[in-house]
Amino acid sequence: MKRVASWQHQRVAFLVAIWLPFCLGQTTSSPQHHGSNLKFRLAGYPRKHNEGRIEIFYQGDWGTICDDDFSLANAHVLCRHLGFTSAIGWTHSAKYGKGIGKIWLDNVQCVGSEKSIDLCKSRGWGNSDCTHDEDAGVVCKDERLPGFVDNNIAEMEVDDNIVEEIRLRPVVAFAKTKIPITEGIVEVRYRDGWGQICDLGWTPKNTHVICGMMGFPYEKKVNKNFYRLFTEKQQNYYHLHSVACTGTEVHLSSCSVKFNRGNSSTSCAGGMPAVVSCVSGPQFAQASGQKKKLKVSNTVRLKAGARIGEGRVEVLRYSKWGSVCDERWGPQEASVVCREMGFGSAKEALRGARMGQGFGPIHMNEVQCTGQERSIWNCQYKNVTSEICQHTQDASVRCNVPYMAYENTIRITGGRTRYEGRVEVATTDKNGTQGWGLICGDSWGTLEAMVVCRQLGLGYANHGLQETWYWDSSNVTEMVWSGVRCTGEEMSLSHCRHQKNGSCRRAGARFSAGVICSETAPDLIMNATLVQNTVYIEDRPLHMLYCAAEENCLSKSAANASWPYGHRRLLRFSSQINNVGRADFRPKAGRHSWVWHACHAHYHSMDIFTHYDLLSANGTKVAEGHKASFCLEDSDCNEGVAKRYACANFGDQGITVGCWDLYAHDIDCQWVDITDVKPGHYIFQVLINPNFEVSESDFTNNAMKCNCKYDGHRIWLHNCHLGDAFSEEAERSFENYPGQLSNRVS
């Protein structure tokens, strides 16, 4: 009976599967396979070559895809059509502008592995209830499929009535050589040249938009009489007139403008070319010769961005830093943040934790700005509950920043891709002859490489190389810099400490500095709450500590103990280290150099991964511990994320994005030896990746601190937090010392 009943259920299910799509007229698979006849392209503005509004050529017409039910899986399929390996994001609501003509697909639902988009479920070709306000876009990983030829990507044809590239042309002699350019005639790209904008009816709101595009937060009045005398002697071509901006636009193309037709060099009767003067943000004020510096908000910050002017948006509330949920996050909200931080308008308003996830409170949701606010705090917003928003929805921005030409002073050469090579710096000898020279690899590391990658716009530093074997394509052999020391925050390598014409310990171009850059990077943080909740004291017999002593996990006085008699007093706690970045954390050393530790029966991949320190109120170290040569693996992961790394059987080591490595309190070396510590009040500090052996998108959150009270019998930790979680005032009240990052007991 069970078998017959089962067959009847299957028969009913089969009939329902056939008839239900016809009855409902909703999401179905396309009945025909058109994949070989389809063409795909990216369109819209502003965008990069690997992103844009997705358009499909079908039955003789180009059309778009509606964003209803759109997903990253859909984007994966479409990016492969375009010749990219995969997708890293997608956009909705016509982010790259509205298309025209057909909307070919709607309610597309792909698994992600389909060979063609028409194998995915959808309403069917040409069946849509959307408008072009809902056009979908994709952001593809900038990595090509092997052997792919760009024969099916057709850029949108740009007619004369589109504003894309804009510049400020200085006319004052001294201003022509000064960077950044803050004042000049506004010019727009027209065919193979540049055209001007008639200033009749020009308003400060128009100037505000132009300055924002140039990377400047505000504008100031300009001496038009001087420019009138200059422009009267010039041949001007007025490409635009009647510009009317509201002041909240992020690009001139969003303003109401009129285009001149034909030969219109005299179509600005009584007027002159539009001229603007902008105010630099504090990061660029000195370079622009600006005497008065603007103040940057101390309640808003950008975190984990690879380039200047980009990052995850975090705001300070109740003395704690927290992120912003991306619901309703758009260009106007992002522009308010960008200008508040001393940059121009927003180049991109990013959703979905595109700059990595925060860890802590989420302070804002559904932020709505008019675009005229001086601070994001002046915008409308809602408070957040954990049920509404998660850190996977953290908002971030990319801001317009002034052009500084930093990329012209260095280059990397000889690499297999443009993301790697040895570093060469521009030089000028006594005779004024310009050339290029090498940097000594001595002391070169991750922090220095971070500056190079940022300066060249190549993302984060993956490695800083002290010895390079790259192909010598430039015949540059002279070492011109040595002793380079960077904090990692500099915009240019020239801003770092360095010696010109210094000596290099190892001669030869092979020992020059090199870099490997990456568009993504990991970001490790400690779970502070877990540390606080799991701390306790154990008096452990010495006969149980031979293995730990062998790995230097005890204080120096243990060497003088009467082994195997007696005990050591240990401050024990659990350690959970999360990777909230956008790339897996991998050990710098290859597996060929990992060291087998028979005592703990696994390979160690890093010399020092974490410092555990107990500090006095003035910062003096009174006890220390460390995780020497951590074995890195995925102990557990967020929902939907699969483990990739395990130490067993000489497996690959690392921490996957969205996963964490958990060392429970009862594991060897998961402690600080406090045998010699007297009762009192202390600060307990954990520092991850202390030697910057592996690059991260953000090193400022690698420290965790707690107040510690020890009465000689019991121990308490309270107020545990990440090193950058509090306001400066709250942090100063927490501690009375500037910070201790070395691992030497004073």
Phi, psi and omega in degrees: 000320180299323182289318179296316180298321179296318180296321180294321177298319180294322180295317178296316180298322180295315180295320178297319181297328180283313190273334186300316179299323180291324181289318186273332181064029184254219188294120178221167174280147177296134185287339183238156179259110183251006190310321185287342182259358183273148172235151185228149176207161174254138183218177176105176182204147349278151181198168173261177185292340183253020179212161177151180175292130182273129180232144183238136175264116185216131179052042173086000182227146171274141179209177186247181176238135178285148183277000177299129179063013182292151184210171177295328178298319175301315182297323177303313182296315183292321179296324176293324173302325183275359176095009177261158185289326183193181177250150174244358177180175176211163183230160181230179173054039175053049180303324181265021182095159182276136175281182178229161177084218187290151162249101192286323186228149179215152181052042179289133179224103179255155171279327179118343182257000183297146179282338181214150181294334182279001171270355177274158176291145177194180175287342185112160184295126177080001182258102184211149174247025185257167168247173181289353171293346183250020181297134181271153175228167179228152173238110185266149173294132185283065180213120187279149170293143181302132176076007183285138177245135184286061181254357179238017173251116179245116178292152176296136175290130182262118178273182185289343186260044176228131178264116179242292185263135182227146178216163170254126180254109179286150179239341177287138187304310184290335181285338183292334182259358184265136177235131007278158176277116184255350184213144178164184178281133179281127179230146179241145179294129178223112183053241182263010182221204183231145177237162181259173178243127177293133186269007177297123183081007181295137184235162175302334178293322175298316179299320180301319180292316180298314180299320178298320178294328181278356177098013183248140185286328186219172182237166175218169182292152182234149179281093184291331182298320179298314182290331179296318178297323180288313187287338177296336181269358184254157172270114184254144174241110184271105181274330181232151169207172181055047177283129181224096178261151174274344181099350181257356181289149179265353180207145181300331181295344178273351179276164174280120182223159173240139181259137176282150181249144174062210181277098187242039182291344180246021186272013181240053184301124180085355181246194181205170177300141179296136180233139178228155174228130188243159179254127180284150170288167185299332180292338186239003185297318182294319180294328182273359180077015181282125185283313182268124181266138173287152175268137177264143180303138175259011177244005177224142177211161176247132185237145167070016176277147180279330185245161177297137177083020176219156177156175175288134182278125176231142182235152183260122180217132183054038178068012178236139177277139178212166185268181182239130179287146189273006178295126182068012180288126183212188186301322182292318178296316180296323180294323177299316178296315182300312180293325177297330180271002177093014178251189179272207178286173184281133171278322178213140170253111190257139178247175171067037176054043180294343176250029181088163182267143171283177180213101185147208183288156168247115191269335187225149175216152178050051177291132179228116181244150172278339183102351181260355183289149176275345181211151177296337178290342177273354178276161174285141177202166177244153173287164189244141168245155184296338180285335185272312187232144173238170181290348173291351180250019180296134181274150178213172185220155163236121185259152169289130179235154181299146177283122184247354179061025180298329184291348181275353185260350176219166173204161172240137187227159171086357183279166178286332175229172180288354182269002181215160177153179176273150186270131176234137182249146179287140181229158174224122182276183184298332181274002181084006179282129181267145178200197181228151180220168183263166177247133179297134183283349179302131178067003179289136182208200186298317183297320178292320178296326178301319181293318179298312181297320177295315183298325181269001179069031185253018175089221184266163175274128174272317178212146168251117189260129177268349179218127186238145178238028182286155179297130181276094184261355186241353181059028175269124185232346186275131173279118183250341178234149172211169177061034181289129180225120181238154172275342183099349182261351185294149178276339182217148180297333179293343178279349178277158173294135178197162178246130177272141181055032180280169181275152179239131185299325180243123184276158176105144182299337180300332183260027175271161184287144177220167180220154166233118184258162181210147179287343180229163180206156175283171175208112184261137175220152179268141174281096186294324181297320180296319178301313183296325185275347186246002186288142174196173179250139175229133170265104188257129180299144182298328182293349176260007187241013180300316181296316180295321179296323180298331181259018174060040181262007178243162178290165186299329183293344180296334180295336182263005181284163181271073180299142358268021184265152181095191183208170173237140178269124187241132170272111187249152182194161175268148183233118177241114184250114185263143172258103182254014181275205183239011175214153179295145175272117181240144177298147181293320183282141175288162186295340178295338182253006176292151185249129178279128176247103182297330182302315181253002172058044170203164178278140176257131189253349179223144181295306178226124179251323183216140171257136172243119186227145171249122187242147173284174183298332180266007176096359178288133181279124181252342177201152183217159172209167176199152172268093180281130176053059179308149166260110188269129177203165177274106176283321178199167185219163173295161180301132179089357179252130182265143175292143180236340188235137178211141184282334186299146175057041178057040182283169176297142179248145179161181175229118182288150173302129181088005179240175178214154177257118184251122172249108183291160184299339185264011179269145178306140177074000177273065186194174165237130179282108183249024181306323185263008184272135178274156176302146179161188179257132185222177171240126177263130184229136173242133180232118181270142175051052191295333182264011180054037181296326180240137181292145173224159179286340182208114178268346186289343179258017182279345180262143173233137184230149177220146164287140184229132175237128182231122183256011181096344180232324182230164180221142179231137169246136176213161181061036178290136183200159174290152187298338181246022186275337185256164171291163180299321180294317180294323180292323178294325178286340179283324185222159180240025180222157187286346180125143183232113184244351177275170183241037180250131178286128181283000000 
